[in-house]
Amino acid sequence: MSSAADIKPGAGPFSPFERMVAWRYLRSRRKEAFISVIASISFVGIMLGVATLIIVMAVMNGFRAELLTRILGVNGHVVVQPIDRPLDDYAEVAARINDVDGVRYAIPMVEGQVLASGNVGRGTGALVRGLRAQDLGKIELVAGNVRNGTLDGFDGGEGVAIGVRMAETLGLVVGDVITLTSPEGDVTPFGTVARQKAYPVTAIFQVGMSEYDATIVFMALSEAQLYFNAEGRAQTIEVFVDDPDAIDALKPAIEAAARRPLFLIDWRQRNETFFSALEVERNVMFMILTLIVLVAALNIISGLIMLVKDKGHDIAILRTMGATRNAILRIFVMTGAAIGITGTLAGVVLGVVICLNVESIRQFFSWLSGTTLFNPELYFLSQLPAKMDVGETVSVVVMALVLSFFATLFPAWRAARLDPVLKGVERRYQQGSKTLVILNGAEFELKRGETVALVAPSGAGKSTLLHTAGLLERPDAGEVILNGRACGRLGDDDRTAIRRNDVGFVYQFHHLLPEFSALENVMMPQLVHGLAPKQAEERALQLLDYMKIGKRAHHRPSELSGGEQQRVAIARAVANAPLLLLADEPTGNLDPTTASYVFDALEALVRHSGLSAMIATHNHDLAARMDRRVTLVDGKIAPL
């Protein structure tokens, strides 16, 4: 055997061997139908969790963006109110504020609450906003969304502009008359008499926010001043700026430009309660929906734990071939991560598709159910908005991937800790007050190219001897020396490397990997060794042809006979050209004819390759064909 420095490290991290095994474990088989169902549930859970999170966050963002756009598109970003005297110089003040850098425009305005009545209904509450025609044209959200009529001649006439929902509620069209009743009317000896006046509807607009479309009436400033007894003055000046988020920096400049004491209220103060509630709702929804992703990640844990339990036998075989604990860890991490990654990506795709078509989907379900989903009267907006934030979507994806990754660690760690021994045979164990000794000072030397038969009754310790010699078990005392190197006390990585490079195993039962074909079973130790898949396949086919089973290369173990399975197991054991072959009853599970045929193939392969072999058997006829025969007597190896 080679020295420690010459031992090849084997396949690197995420090698074709690891990827092939991980991928194969993801494929469903009838035997593991329940595990596949759990994996599918985990996939669907993560997909729906991520998609739901993206959709809800996008809709919440859309709500905020649309409401903010419409609120700030109709209302001023800063409302300027007089303090010491009426705002009778509103034109001059507005002109000076317009000159401030960062101010888009300043609009003098008169406002008042009225009762509006039309052709149908008992009337509805309305907010009359009086402003100049030039200023109304600056409010693009209104001026650019006139559905019927026109704003031409707005200043010169007595016509008003109303929203589409108010028009629908009152049964009004362009040319009809709307009656406005204000409690702040004329003062008479009998008290204040409500002022009532009818105005022709000259324009109907739609800003897309039901509250505004149902309540606002735009009137010429001069007429509003007369109607509300505010001749020659304005109540407020609403200032629209370029960047509403930078309003704090503009407030001092606006106050300075006004040249008179003013009280300023920005849009955040006016809508603080509304947007704060919206932000709280958004954060709570995010936390709740995150739990869906977490539950799906927990499903990954349960699915992988069951998979590890089901594949414990396979893991032991792979470890016997020389797969390291880290390799087993990575295999199951990749298996679980694949579920998480594909589920997350599918969730992103589903979420994006739904977000891009959310309004069409809403209309479809409204038609299907016969009810109005997302009623504008309740939700303010006439359409269901969805605005995806790239940073937010990326954070959702990263969160789902991180949760999925951490969900795989514990099951993968458990898989990596499994003992490579295929059957647990102890060297010593307590039996009452006594210690049962299986091997007791056993000494034996196997020469290069020699074939030795180990003949002993069942329970004598043959399997324990082979496991210890093959570095699957550690001796309680003494040492295992291979090619002049003491190996019994080496660490797991060094023992695994030696098994991978220089030791081959054949068992009474074939112990083939059921998920893989005969060809892939023979390729497996070569891939673990670090050989390229193409080279491994070529050598595996040569070995199978030599064992006269090449035509069955693509069949799975369940499709092969007992003799064929054992020949595949022999080919797998010598695939890496080991120096030592250990066989534990390789023909004990076969009928005499098949056993003789398999042993002939094994003997020919051993002689042809020149490796050393120790073969445990009960068959004295087969033992007689080997170079030497030994047995176990009282835990010691003795010639036979």
C-alpha positions in Angstrom: 0.0 0.0 0.0 1.1 3.6 -0.6 2.3 5.9 2.0 0.1 8.5 3.5 1.6 11.2 1.4 0.8 9.3 -1.8 -2.9 8.6 -0.9 -5.1 10.5 -3.4 -7.6 12.8 -1.8 -10.5 11.5 -3.8 -13.3 13.5 -5.4 -13.5 17.1 -4.4 -16.5 18.9 -2.9 -19.7 18.9 -5.0 -18.1 16.4 -7.4 -20.1 14.5 -10.1 -20.4 11.6 -7.6 -22.1 13.8 -4.9 -24.4 15.5 -7.5 -25.4 12.2 -9.0 -26.4 10.7 -5.7 -28.2 13.8 -4.5 -30.1 14.0 -7.8 -31.1 10.3 -7.7 -32.4 10.7 -4.1 -34.7 13.5 -5.3 -36.3 11.2 -7.9 -39.4 9.3 -6.7 -39.6 5.6 -6.5 -42.5 3.5 -5.6 -40.8 2.2 -2.4 -40.2 5.8 -1.2 -43.5 7.2 -2.3 -44.3 8.6 1.2 -40.9 10.4 1.3 -41.5 11.7 -2.2 -44.9 13.1 -1.1 -43.2 14.9 1.8 -40.6 16.3 -0.5 -43.4 17.5 -2.9 -45.3 19.0 0.0 -42.1 20.9 1.1 -41.6 22.1 -2.5 -45.2 23.3 -2.8 -45.1 24.8 0.6 -42.0 26.9 -0.1 -43.3 27.9 -3.5 -46.7 29.0 -2.2 -45.1 30.7 0.8 -42.6 32.7 -1.3 -45.3 33.5 -3.9 -47.8 34.6 -1.3 -45.2 36.8 0.5 -44.1 38.5 -2.8 -47.8 39.0 -3.9 -48.9 40.4 -0.5 -45.9 42.7 -0.2 -46.3 43.9 -3.8 -50.0 44.6 -3.2 -49.2 46.4 0.0 -46.6 48.4 -1.8 -49.0 49.1 -4.6 -51.6 50.3 -2.1 -49.2 52.7 -0.5 -47.8 53.9 -3.8 -51.2 54.4 -5.5 -52.7 56.0 -2.4 -49.7 58.2 -2.0 -49.7 59.2 -5.7 -53.4 60.1 -5.6 -53.3 61.8 -2.2 -50.3 63.9 -3.2 -51.6 64.4 -6.7 -54.8 66.1 -5.5 -53.7 67.6 -2.2 -50.8 69.9 -1.6 -47.6 68.5 -0.1 -47.5 71.5 2.3 -50.6 73.4 3.4 -49.9 77.1 4.2 -52.4 78.7 6.6 -52.4 82.4 7.9 -51.9 83.2 11.5 -52.2 86.9 12.3 -54.6 88.1 9.6 -56.7 86.7 6.7 -54.9 85.5 3.6 -56.0 88.5 1.5 -52.6 88.7 -0.3 -52.8 85.2 -1.5 -51.8 86.0 -5.1 -48.6 87.7 -4.1 -47.7 85.1 -1.5 -48.4 82.2 -3.9 -46.2 83.9 -6.5 -43.3 84.3 -4.1 -43.5 80.7 -3.0 -43.6 79.6 -6.6 -40.1 81.1 -7.0 -38.6 78.8 -4.3 -36.3 76.1 -5.7 -37.9 72.8 -5.4 -41.4 74.1 -5.4 -43.5 73.0 -8.4 -46.4 75.3 -7.9 -48.5 77.0 -5.1 -52.3 77.1 -5.4 -54.5 79.5 -3.4 -57.7 77.7 -2.3 -61.0 78.1 -0.6 -62.6 75.0 0.9 -65.9 74.2 2.5 -68.2 71.2 3.4 -71.6 71.1 1.7 -74.5 68.8 1.0 -74.7 67.9 -2.7 -77.9 66.7 -4.3 -78.8 65.8 -7.8 -81.4 63.8 -9.8 -81.5 60.8 -7.6 -80.9 60.0 -3.9 -81.1 62.1 -0.8 -77.8 63.8 -1.4 -74.3 63.2 -0.2 -71.6 65.1 1.7 -69.1 66.8 -0.5 -65.9 69.0 -0.2 -66.0 72.1 -2.4 -62.5 73.3 -3.5 -62.4 76.7 -5.1 -59.3 77.4 -7.2 -58.3 79.3 -10.3 -58.6 77.6 -13.7 -54.8 78.0 -14.3 -54.2 76.2 -11.0 -56.7 73.4 -11.7 -54.8 72.7 -14.9 -51.6 72.2 -12.9 -53.2 69.3 -11.0 -52.6 66.8 -13.7 -54.3 64.0 -11.9 -57.6 65.9 -12.3 -57.1 67.9 -15.4 -55.6 64.9 -17.3 -58.4 62.5 -16.3 -61.6 64.4 -17.4 -63.9 61.7 -18.6 -66.8 63.9 -19.8 -67.2 67.6 -20.5 -64.4 70.1 -20.4 -62.6 72.5 -18.1 -62.5 75.3 -20.7 -63.9 78.5 -19.4 -63.8 77.2 -15.8 -63.0 80.7 -14.4 -65.6 82.5 -16.4 -68.7 80.5 -15.8 -70.5 79.0 -12.8 -70.0 75.4 -13.7 -68.4 72.9 -11.5 -66.3 69.7 -11.9 -67.3 66.5 -10.0 -66.0 63.0 -9.7 -67.4 60.0 -11.5 -68.7 58.3 -8.3 -70.5 61.4 -7.2 -72.1 61.6 -10.7 -73.2 58.0 -10.4 -74.5 58.4 -6.9 -76.5 61.5 -7.8 -77.5 60.4 -11.3 -75.8 63.4 -13.0 -74.2 63.8 -16.4 -72.6 66.8 -18.0 -75.1 69.6 -18.4 -77.2 68.5 -15.4 -77.5 70.7 -12.3 -76.1 69.9 -8.9 -77.4 71.6 -5.9 -75.0 72.6 -3.1 -76.2 73.4 0.4 -73.9 75.0 2.9 -74.7 75.5 6.6 -72.6 78.6 6.6 -75.0 80.8 4.8 -76.4 84.3 5.2 -77.0 85.8 8.6 -80.5 87.1 9.1 -82.5 88.4 12.1 -83.8 84.8 12.5 -80.2 83.4 12.6 -78.0 81.9 10.0 -79.8 80.5 7.0 -78.3 77.7 5.0 -77.1 78.8 1.6 -78.3 76.7 -1.3 -77.3 77.2 -4.9 -77.5 75.1 -8.1 -74.5 74.8 -10.5 -74.3 73.2 -13.9 -71.9 70.2 -14.2 -69.4 71.1 -16.9 -66.9 68.3 -16.3 -66.7 64.8 -14.7 -63.2 63.5 -13.7 -61.8 60.3 -12.4 -58.6 60.2 -10.3 -58.9 56.5 -9.5 -59.4 57.0 -5.7 -63.0 56.4 -4.7 -62.9 58.8 -1.8 -62.0 61.7 -4.0 -64.1 60.7 -7.0 -67.1 60.5 -4.6 -66.6 63.6 -2.5 -64.7 66.5 -4.2 -66.3 69.3 -6.2 -64.1 71.7 -8.0 -65.4 75.3 -8.3 -63.9 78.5 -9.7 -62.1 80.5 -6.9 -64.1 83.6 -7.4 -67.4 81.7 -7.1 -66.2 79.8 -4.1 -65.2 83.1 -2.4 -68.8 84.4 -2.9 -70.4 81.1 -1.9 -68.5 80.8 1.4 -68.5 84.5 2.3 -64.7 84.7 1.7 -64.6 87.6 -0.8 -61.1 88.8 -1.6 -59.2 86.2 0.4 -58.1 82.5 0.4 -58.3 80.1 3.2 -55.1 78.2 2.4 -52.3 77.9 -0.1 -51.4 74.4 -1.1 -47.8 73.9 -2.2 -46.7 71.1 -4.5 -43.0 70.3 -4.4 -40.7 68.2 -6.6 -39.7 65.7 -3.9 -42.3 65.2 -1.2 -39.9 63.2 0.9 -37.6 66.2 1.2 -40.3 68.6 2.5 -38.5 69.3 5.7 -35.7 71.1 3.9 -38.1 73.3 2.0 -40.2 74.5 4.9 -37.8 77.2 6.0 -37.5 78.5 2.4 -41.3 78.6 2.0 -41.8 80.5 5.2 -39.1 83.0 4.2 -40.6 83.5 0.8 -44.1 84.2 2.2 -42.8 87.2 4.2 -45.6 86.9 6.7 -46.4 84.6 9.7 -47.7 81.2 8.5 -48.6 77.8 9.8 -47.3 74.9 7.7 -48.7 71.4 7.8 -47.0 68.8 5.5 -48.6 65.7 3.9 -47.0 63.3 6.5 -48.7 65.1 9.4 -52.0 65.2 7.6 -52.0 61.5 6.8 -49.9 60.2 9.7 -52.6 57.9 11.1 -53.5 56.4 7.8 -50.0 55.6 6.6 -48.8 54.4 10.1 -51.7 52.0 10.2 -50.8 50.8 6.6 -47.1 50.3 7.6 -48.1 48.3 10.7 -50.4 46.1 8.7 -47.7 45.6 6.1 -45.1 44.5 8.8 -47.6 42.2 10.5 -48.5 40.5 7.2 -44.8 40.0 6.4 -44.2 38.3 9.7 -47.3 36.1 9.4 -46.5 35.0 5.9 -42.8 34.4 6.8 -44.2 31.6 9.1 -45.5 29.8 6.0 -42.0 29.7 4.6 -40.7 28.5 7.9 -43.3 25.7 8.1 -42.3 24.6 4.6 -38.6 24.6 5.7 -39.6 22.4 8.7 -41.2 20.0 6.2 -37.8 19.8 4.5 -36.3 18.7 7.8 -38.9 16.0 8.4 -38.6 14.8 4.8 -34.8 14.6 5.0 -34.8 12.8 8.4 -37.0 10.2 6.9 -34.8 10.0 3.8 -31.7 9.6 5.9 -33.4 6.8 7.9 -34.4 5.1 4.7 -31.0 5.5 3.1 -28.9 4.4 6.1 -27.9 1.2 4.4 -26.9 3.2 1.3 -24.9 5.6 3.4 -23.0 2.7 5.0 -22.1 1.3 1.5 -20.9 4.7 0.3 -18.8 5.2 3.5 -17.4 1.7 2.9 -16.4 2.7 -0.6 -14.4 5.6 0.8 -17.0 8.5 0.7 -16.1 10.9 3.5 -18.4 12.2 6.1 -18.3 15.7 4.5 -19.3 14.1 1.2 -22.3 12.5 2.8 -23.1 15.8 4.4 -23.0 17.6 1.1 -25.1 15.0 -0.6 -28.0 15.5 1.8 -27.5 19.3 1.9 -27.8 19.4 -1.9 -30.9 17.2 -1.7 -32.6 19.4 0.7 -31.3 22.6 -0.8 -32.6 21.6 -4.2 -36.1 21.4 -2.8 -35.6 24.8 -1.2 -34.0 26.5 -4.3 -36.5 25.1 -6.8 -39.4 25.9 -4.6 -38.1 29.4 -4.0 -37.5 30.0 -7.8 -40.9 28.6 -8.6 -42.5 30.8 -6.0 -40.8 33.9 -7.4 -42.0 33.0 -10.9 -45.5 32.4 -9.6 -45.5 35.6 -7.6 -44.3 37.7 -10.5 -46.8 36.3 -12.9 -49.7 36.9 -10.4 -48.4 40.4 -9.6 -48.3 41.4 -13.3 -51.9 40.1 -13.8 -53.4 40.8 -10.4 -56.2 43.1 -11.7 -57.2 40.6 -14.4 -57.2 37.8 -11.8 -59.4 39.9 -9.6 -61.9 40.6 -12.4 -61.9 36.9 -13.2 -62.7 35.8 -9.7 -65.3 38.6 -9.4 -67.0 37.2 -12.5 -66.7 33.6 -11.3 -68.1 34.4 -7.8 -70.7 36.9 -9.0 -69.5 39.3 -6.3 -67.4 42.4 -6.3 -64.0 41.6 -5.0 -61.9 44.5 -3.8 -64.9 47.0 -3.5 -63.6 50.5 -4.3 -65.9 52.0 -1.7 -64.1 50.0 1.0 -60.5 50.0 -0.4 -60.4 53.6 -1.9 -58.9 52.5 -5.2 -60.8 51.4 -8.2 -58.2 48.8 -9.3 -56.1 46.3 -7.4 -52.5 47.7 -7.5 -49.3 45.6 -7.2 -45.8 47.2 -7.2 -42.9 44.8 -6.8 -39.8 46.2 -5.0 -36.6 44.6 -6.3 -34.8 44.9 -2.9 -37.8 43.5 -1.0 -38.2 40.6 -3.5 -34.5 39.8 -3.2 -34.8 39.8 0.6 -37.7 37.4 0.4 -35.7 35.1 -1.8 -32.6 35.2 0.4 -34.7 34.6 3.5 -36.4 31.5 1.9 -33.0 30.2 0.7 -31.4 30.7 4.1 -34.2 28.9 5.9 -34.1 26.1 3.4 -30.3 25.8 3.8 -30.4 25.7 7.6 -33.3 23.2 7.5 -31.0 20.7 5.7 -28.1 21.0 8.1 -29.4 18.8 10.9 -30.6 15.8 8.8 -27.4 16.0 6.7 -25.2 16.1 9.9 -27.1 13.0 11.1 -26.4 11.2 7.8 -22.7 12.1 8.0 -22.4 10.6 11.5 -23.7 7.2 10.5 -21.2 4.3 11.1 -19.9 2.8 7.8 -20.2 -0.7 9.2 -23.0 -2.6 7.4 -23.8 -4.8 10.3 -22.9 -4.0 13.9 -20.7 -6.8 15.3 -18.9 -5.9 18.5 -15.4 -7.2 19.3 -16.2 -7.2 23.0 -19.3 -6.7 25.0 -20.6 -7.3 28.5 -22.7 -10.4 29.1 -23.8 -10.0 32.8 -20.6 -9.8 34.8 -18.5 -11.3 32.0 -16.9 -9.8 28.9 -17.3 -11.8 25.7 -14.2 -11.6 23.6 -14.6 -12.1 19.8 -10.9 -11.6 18.7 -8.2 -12.3 21.2 -4.7 -11.5 20.0 -5.4 -12.5 16.5 -2.3 -12.3 14.3 -2.2 -12.8 10.6 -0.1 -11.7 7.6 -1.5 -11.6 4.1 1.1 -11.5 1.3 0.8 -9.6 -1.9 -1.0 -11.6 -4.6 -2.1 -14.3 -2.1 -5.6 -15.7 -1.8 -6.5 -16.9 1.7 -9.7 -18.8 2.7 -11.1 -18.0 6.2 -13.1 -21.0 7.2 -14.9 -20.9 10.6 -18.3 -21.6 12.0 -20.9 -18.8 12.4 -20.3 -16.6 15.3 -16.6 -17.2 15.5 -15.8 -13.7 14.5 -15.2 -13.8 10.7 -17.1 -10.6 9.9 -15.5 -8.8 12.8 -12.0 -9.8 11.6 -12.8 -8.6 8.0 -14.3 -5.4 9.3 -11.3 -4.7 11.5 -8.8 -5.6 8.7 -10.7 -3.3 6.3 -10.7 -0.4 8.7 -14.4 -0.4 9.2 -14.0 -1.1 12.9 -11.3 -0.1 15.3 -9.5 -2.8 17.4 -9.8 -2.6 21.1 -6.2 -3.7 21.3 -3.4 -4.5 18.9 -2.9 -2.9 15.5 -3.8 -3.3 11.9 -0.8 -2.8 9.7 -1.2 -2.4 5.9 1.9 -2.2 3.8 4.0 -1.3 6.8 1.7 1.4 8.1 -0.2 1.2 11.4 -3.8 2.0 10.5 -5.9 0.9 13.5 -5.6 4.3 15.4 -5.9 6.6 12.4 -8.5 9.3 12.2 -11.7 8.8 10.2 -10.5 10.8 7.2 -7.3 8.8 6.9 -9.1 5.4 7.3 -11.7 6.5 4.7 -9.0 7.5 2.3 -7.3 4.1 2.7 -10.6 2.2 2.1 -11.2 4.4 -0.9 -7.8 3.7 -2.5 -6.6 0.3 -1.4 -9.4 -1.9 0.0 -12.4 -3.6 -1.7 -15.3 -5.3 0.0 -17.6 -8.1 -1.1 -20.4 -9.3 1.2 -22.7 -12.3 1.5 -25.5 -10.1 0.3 -24.6 -7.9 -2.7 -25.4 -4.6 -0.9 -25.8 -2.8 -4.2 -27.3 0.7 -4.2 -31.0 0.1 -5.3 -31.4 3.5 -6.8 -28.6 3.0 -9.3 -28.1 0.7 -12.3 -25.5 -2.0 -12.4 -23.2 0.3 -14.4 -23.7 3.1 -12.0 -22.9 0.9 -9.0 -19.6 -0.1 -10.5 -18.9 3.6 -11.4 -19.7 4.8 -7.9 -16.4 3.9 -6.2 -14.5 5.3 -9.1 -16.4 8.6 -8.9 -15.7 8.7 -5.2 -12.0 8.2 -6.0 -12.2 11.3 -8.2 -12.3 9.7 -11.7 -14.1 11.5 -14.4 -17.6 10.1 -15.2 -16.6 9.2 -18.8 -13.5 7.2 -17.7 -15.4 5.6 -14.8 -18.1 4.5 -17.3 -15.6 3.0 -19.7 -13.9 1.0 -16.9 -17.2 -0.1 -15.4 -18.3 -1.5 -18.8 -15.1 -3.4 -19.1 -15.4 -4.9 -15.7 -19.1 -5.9 -16.3 -18.1 -7.4 -19.7 -15.3 -9.4 -17.9 -17.9 -10.6 -15.4 -20.1 -11.6 -18.4 -22.9 -9.3 -17.3 -22.3 -6.3 -19.6 -25.6 -6.8 -21.4 -27.4 -6.1 -18.1 -25.4 -3.0 -17.3 -28.4 -0.6 -17.4 -30.6 -2.8 -15.2 -31.2 -2.0 -11.5 -30.4 -4.6 -8.9 -34.0 -5.5 -8.4 -34.1 -6.6 -12.1 -31.0 -8.9 -11.7 -30.7 -12.4 -10.4 -28.8 -13.3 -7.3 -25.8 -14.4 -9.2 -25.8 -11.4 -11.4 -26.1 -9.1 -8.4 -23.1 -10.7 -6.8 -21.0 -10.4 -9.9 -21.8 -6.7 -10.0 -20.8 -6.4 -6.4 -17.5 -8.1 -7.2 -16.9 -5.8 -10.1 -17.6 -2.8 -7.9 -15.2 -4.1 -5.2 -12.3 -4.2 -7.6 -13.2 -1.1 -9.7 -10.5 1.1 -8.1 -7.8 -1.7 -8.5 -7.4 -2.1 -4.7 -4.4 -3.9 -3.1 -6.6 -5.9 -0.8 -10.0 -7.6 -1.4 -12.0 -8.7 1.6 -15.0 -11.0 0.9 -17.5 -12.2 3.5 -19.3 -15.3 2.4 -19.6 -14.0 -1.2 -21.4 -17.1 -2.4 -23.2 -18.1 0.8 -26.5 -16.6 -0.4 -26.4 -18.5 -3.7 -27.3 -22.0 -4.9 -24.3 -24.4 -5.4 -24.3 -24.0 -9.2 -24.5 -20.2 -9.1 -22.1 -20.1 -6.2 -19.5 -22.1 -8.2 -20.0 -19.8 -11.3 -19.6 -16.6 -9.2 -16.5 -18.0 -7.4 -14.9 -18.9 -10.7 -15.4 -15.3 -11.8 -14.1 -13.9 -8.5 -11.0 -16.2 -8.6 -10.3 -15.3 -12.2 -10.5 -11.6 -11.4 -8.3 -11.9 -8.4 -5.7 -13.9 -10.2 -5.8 -11.6 -13.2 -5.4 -8.4 -11.2 -2.8 -9.7 -8.8 -4.4 -8.3 -5.6 -4.4 -9.9 -2.2 -7.7 -11.5 -1.1 -9.1 -12.9 2.1 -12.4 -14.7 1.5 -14.5 -16.0 4.4 -16.5 -19.1 3.4 -18.2 -22.2 4.8 -17.6 -24.1 1.5 -14.6 -26.3 2.0 -14.5 -27.2 -1.7 -14.1 -23.5 -2.6 -11.6 -23.0 0.2 -9.5 -25.8 -1.2 -9.0 -23.9 -4.4 -7.2 -21.0 -2.6 -3.5 -20.6 -1.7 -4.0 -21.0 2.1 -6.8 -21.8 4.5 -7.1 -20.4 8.1 -9.7 -20.5 10.8 -10.5 -18.8 14.1 -10.0 -20.7 17.3 -10.6 -18.9 20.7 -10.3 -15.5 19.0 -7.0 -16.4 17.3 -6.2 -17.1 13.7 -4.9 -20.6 13.1 -3.9 -22.6 10.0 -6.5 -25.1 8.8 
